Amino acid sequence: MEFLKQPPRFLFFTGKGGVGKTSIACATAMQLADDGKRVLLVSTDPASNVGQVFAVTIGNQITAITPVERLFALEIDPQAAAQLYRDRIVGPVRGLLPESVVNSIEEQLSGACTTEIAAFDEFTSLLTDSALHTEYDHIIFDTAPTGHTIRLLQLPGAWSSFIEEGKGDASCLGPLAGLVKQRAQYKAAVEALADPLHTRMVLVSRAQNAALQEVARTCQELAAIGISQHYLVINGLLPESETLQDDLAKAIYVREQAALSAMPLILKTLPCDHLSLKSFNLVGLEALRQLFTENVSPQKLERDHPITINAPGLSTLVDEIAADSDGLIMFMGKGGVGKTTLAAAVAVEMAQRGLPTHLTTTDPAAHLTGTLSSAVENLIVSRIDPEVEIERYRQQVLETKGAQLDAEGLALLEEDLRSPCTEEIAVFQAFSRIIREADKKFVVIDTAPTGHTLLLLDATGAYHREVNRQAGSNGLQEATPMMQLQNPKQTKVLIVTLAETTPVLEAVNLQADLHRAGIEPWAWIINNSVAAATELRSPLLKQRAKNEVKEIEAVANHHATRYAVVPLLKEEPVGKESLRQLIQP
């Protein structure tokens, strides 16, 4: 493995959910420990399953992984860290500041940025604790901080007054209000991250265009702040040997190779390792020790076993949706799970049934819009350009909140406006303009990836509460976007996921975020399911299909009110006819 050659003290593994960060981090920790090094494995992933992987209860304390000599682990609970962080900031000012100011601070501390920064607050001590450095040869982190978080920590320490004076009500500055006292520790941590002799960033991806594009953005963002020691791992590649006499396996192999050939140039310059797709779940010591093995012996594969799933297809959900005459259909989920494609498929099917439909998306794949805009009767297709909406929102904030700021305050505000939160808030404003059409036709919305969905919903929630407060004095009522999202008669939220452990956990977390905002998801869609595919001949795919059954049953029995399973298709579903195949009973 290239990324394991002369490893420095700190190794960070980062990438989208479901690409295999945790498994690779755990396997790396085991290999270094087997090589005689003392290793501490730290997870800051909200969907952490490090304990599950090792079959050991870990939690927020350093725990010995007894089956592996010299290996220790620690799971930082981001939600618990965020709550402690909020208490530390809000507690001292409660009762001293006006209630409206305290409420404003709590609002800003309720989003995903707070969770990320609170986790950073926890593990910076691990980066700067000389006693730990003496005790451990390597400290491995599952999930790295984003470049945005690190860049914020490099700014001047003026957040507290900025927030308390009511100047900073944009997206990310609130979580930073309590960091001033620990700036020396953060400065040392950031310097350690940027030192290639001490730190190595391992970017983990799958051979999929969306995942590779996101990793490229992460690489550029980290390089821009001086963190340039990057290694790339492409995980889960289907071996060519599995394509014999299996058309689905052959199609997957061709797609993956095409994605690798077209990967962004910045990734092609990095040291890179390829890991083959395994037939088994990466849980337990034996499985982890085989992760870096290129060829798994045939007896490890279960070549013949029955796979039966009696799950409803997407047509079942569409039939129920079409029973209404109008409404808002909102697709949510992590990036890479297929929200855009499923939103387009549902919109096309509704239009084909003679129902006026408006499909809107932030999908950068303009070919989808081009294919549908003139080809489907009863369907209007629009694309919200995030760059245009961000600039519009940025100018609006600078002209209002930024007009009276000094140079330092303006620098903070402009930094905040470059955050991922800003994009989602700006895009949601654009969505809000389209939402009003949903009382006359069906409006199908493909949302942006939901790393900051909670913060976005909190922003609309603040508007919702302000409208209600004003209505209390004059008796007027106005339907806000939040009201419409909370009304199940007007809005159906569909959560999209994959039949894999991490994507399902992330979808569960998203559902909890929606519940907190008073929104009840209408249905779940499990996309790209191998278990739902037919005529599997590849032994590896058969075993993968069997592994999916447990996740599908968990969704059906524990997480979803209603659900549907969409099979993995041989060809990419682009164009009207291909999209309609996803709806077939």
PyMOL commands that set and color helices and strands:
alter all, ss='L'
color gray80, all
select helices_A, chain A and resi 2-4+21-34+50-54+78-93+99-108+112-128+130-135+147-153+159-164+174-176+180-194+209-224+240-243+247-261+265-268+285-289+298-300+314-322+339-352+366-373+386-400+407-416+420-439+450-474+481-486+501-516+539-559+576-581
alter helices_A, ss='H'
color red, helices_A
select strands_A, chain A and resi 10-14+39-43+63-64+71-75+138-142+199-206+230-237+272-276+327-332+357-361+379-383+442-446+491-498+523-529+563-567
alter strands_A, ss='S'
color yellow, strands_A
deselect
rebuild
show_as cartoon
